[in-house]
Amino acid sequence: MTIREIVRQGLYYARTCRSLWLFGFFVGIASGGSNGGGGAGGNGHAGAAAAGGGLVHLSVAEIALIAIVIILAVAAVTVMRFVSEGALIEGVVRARQGGAMTTREGFRTGWAHWGVLVRIALLYLAAIIGSVALLVAPCVIAWQAFGPLGGVLLGIPALFIAVPCLVTLYLLQAFAARIAVLENRHALDAISKARLFLHGRLIHGLKLMVAAFVGTLAFVLLSVVAIAPVVLLLVALIPVLRVFPVIVLACLVLLPGIYVFTAMLGTFRSSIWTIGYVTQVES
């Protein structure tokens, strides 16, 4: 399959599988900042810093309650992210076979596989940390022993090693998740098979990465084109309606559109990798 064909199929499932949009929304949020919720964490710290003055006037019990609510909310969103990934993988495969998955079936399927997806993600994270540590440590030692020149001279080849290593780990994690869900395998078993699957298919994996990037860029540009005129109109209404009514109107008008774009983006990104795996297995 060419990159164009992969993107076209991904866009088709993102547009037509509306019963998967709820799951696509959570995956879309997670993939908005690379491959996780890093952006959400940054917003949380910023909000906490901005509200620091208000927190001073709260009691210890109130602060503890707020902290518990935040922790529970983060935990729920994290679980829902992995539940959604499992539902999207199975849902796209079912759509390719001419079937359909209801939201209720998606929750049931996602809940059955979210645990193994978490374990794969944790192993992926551990592998990244370990790989980076092994590559950075010699550079730090060379910097301390021979100065900046030594660190740079050792850092350049380390960078050339790091890029293919991290790309390979990313591909392994993406394919292992599909194998775990579609073949009902344990985490280590799925990763082992993903390694065998990737052998001789590295170019195919890189094509999927490019397809995901191109499609994501198209979604972002489309959303900006669609939302920008509405935002400009709302800004123009501020002198007439005042700020608060415009904010309420913006929420009513923009939030549904943002939800749809995010849901379609998450569905698209997940379907790209599912299509890429399934088509290779079927061939």
N, C-alpha and C positions, 0 to 999 in steps of 0.2 A: 504494500500500500504506500502511496505517496503521502507527503505531509498534507497536501491539499485534500486528499480523500479522507484522511484521518480527522482533520479539522471539520470537514463537511459532515461526517457522521456524528462527531461529538456535538456539533451545533444542532443537528437534527434531534438527537435524544434530549438535549437540554431544552429544546423548544417544545417537543411533543409530550415528554413524560412529566406532565404537570403533577401527578400524584407523588412524584419524587422531589418536588420543589422544597418541601419543608426540610428534608434531609440535605438537599443541595444548599439550603440557606446556611446551615451550621457548618458544612464543609467549606462553603464559600467564605464565611467569616474566618475560618482557620487558615485558609489559603490566601487571604488578603494580604498577610505580611509574610511572604515567603512560604513557609510550610507549617506555620503554627500560629499561636495567638500572641506573638511577641508584641504586636502593636497594641493589643488590648491591655497587656500588662503595663505598657508605658503610659497609656491613658489613665490607668488606675492610680499610678504614682502621682501623675500630674494633678488628678482630681483630689487626691489625698493632701497634696501640698497646698492646693488652692483652698481647701476646706480646713486647713490646719487651725486657723483662728477659731472656727466654730467648734472644733473638737475639744478645744481647751475648756469650754464651758460645759461639756458633757461629763456625767459621772462615769466611774470605772465600769459599772454594770452596763450602762448604755453603750460605751465604747466596745465592751466585750460582745454585746449583742450585735452591734453593727459588724464587728469582725467575723462573728459566727455566720451571719447572713451572707457576707461577702464570700467567705470560704465555701459555704454550701452552694452559692450561686456559681462560683467558678468550677466546683466539682460537678455540678449538674450539667453545665455547658460542656465540660471536658468529656463526660460520659456520653452526652448527646452527640458530640462530634464523632466519636468512634462508632456509636450506634448508627449514625447517619452514613458513615463510610461503608459499613457492612450492608446497609439497606440499598445504597446506590449501586454497589457492585452487583448484587443479586438482581436488582431491578433492571439495570441496563442489559444484563444477559437475558433476562426474561423478555424484555422488549425486543431484543434482536431475534428472538425465537417466535415473535408474533404475539406474545402474551402481554400481560400488564400486571403491575403490583399495586395493590391498594396501600394507603398510608398505614393501615392497621397491620397488614402483612409485612410492610417494611419495618415497623417497630419490632415485630416478632423476630424477623430475620436478623435485624441489626443487634438486638439484645442477645441473640444466641452466639454472636461472633465478636462482640465488642471487647471481651476479655483478651482474646488472642491478638486482636489488633493493637490493644494497649501494650501487650508484651512485645510484639514486633517493634512497635514504636520506641519502647524503652531500650530494647537491644540495639536498635538503630542509633539512638541517642548516645548510648554507651560506646558504640563503635566509633562514632564521630569524635566524641571527647577523647577517647584513647588514641585515635589516629592523629588528631591535632596535637595532643600532648607529646606523642613520639616525634612529631616533626618540629614542633616549636622548641622542645627542650634542648636539642643540640644547637639551635640558633642562639638561644639565650646564653648557653655556656660559651659559645664562640664569641658572642658579643662581650661577655665579661672578661674572657681571656685575651682576646685580640682587639677589642674595641669595636666600634660601629662597622668598620670595613669587614672584619671577620664575620660579624652577624649577617651583614648584607650578602657577602659572598656565599655563605652557607644557606641563607634564606631564599635565594633565587632558585637553586635546584630543589629545595624543599617545597617551594610553591608549585613547581612543575610536577612534583610527585603528589601534592595535596589535591590538586584539581581533579585529575582522573580518579584518585582514590575516593574523594567525596561524591563525585558523580556516580561511580560504581555503587557505593553504599546507598545512594538515593534510589537508583534503579532497583537494587535488590529489595529495598523496603517496599517500593511500589508494587513489584511483582509478587513478593511474598504475601502481601495483604490480599491480593486476588487469589492466590493459591490457597491461602488459609480459609477464605470464605467459600470459594467455589468447590474446593475439594475437601473441606472440613478437616484440615490438618492442624497440628499443633505448631507453635511458633517456630521452634528450631527445625522441625521437619519442613515447614513452609519455606524458611530461609534457605535450607539446604537445597530444596528443589528449585528455588528461584535462582540460586547460584548455577545450577546445572542448566536451567532454562536460558539464562543470560549468556552462557558460553556460545560464542558464534553469533550472538544477536545484539552485540553492543551498538552497532550502527542503528538497528531497529529501535533500541532504547533511546538513543540520542534523537532520532526522528520524533519520537513521542514527546520528548522534552521540548523540542522546537515547536511542535504542534500545540502543546499546552501553552507555551509562551505566546505564540502568535494569536491563538484564540483568546487568551486572557487580555492581550493588548487590544484586540478588536472589541471585546466587551467593555473595557475601560473607555475607549474612544467613543463607542456608541452611547454609553451611559452619560458621558460628558456632553455629547451633542444633544441628547434628549433632555437632560436636566438643566443645562446652562440657561436656555431661554426661560424656563420656569422660574429659576432663581432670580434672573434679571427682572422678570415681571413682578415677583414678590418684593424685591428691593424697591422697585418703582412705586409700589403700593404703600410703602411705609409712611410717606408724608400724608397720605389720604386716610389710611385705616389705623395708623399708629403701630407701635412695635408688637405689642402682645397679640392683637388679632392676626397680624401677619405671621407670627410664629405659629399660632394655632393652625392657620390656613396652610402654612408650609408643612406642618406635620401631617395634615390630612391629605395633602397632594403628593408630597415627596416620599414619605415613608413607604407607601405601597409600591411605588416604582423602584425604590432602593431594594425593597425585599425581593421583588421579581428579578432584578438584575443580579443580585447576590445569589439567589437560589439557582438561576440559570448558570451563573459562573461556576458554582460549586458542582452542579450536575455535569457541566461540560468537562471540568478538570478531572473529575473522577471517571467519567465515561471514556476519556481519551486513553487512560491506562488499562481500563477493562477491555476496550476494543482491541488495543494493542496486544494484550495477552491472549484473549480468546481467538483472534484471527490467526495467531501463530500456532496455537494448539490445534485448531481445526484444519490447518493447511498440511 
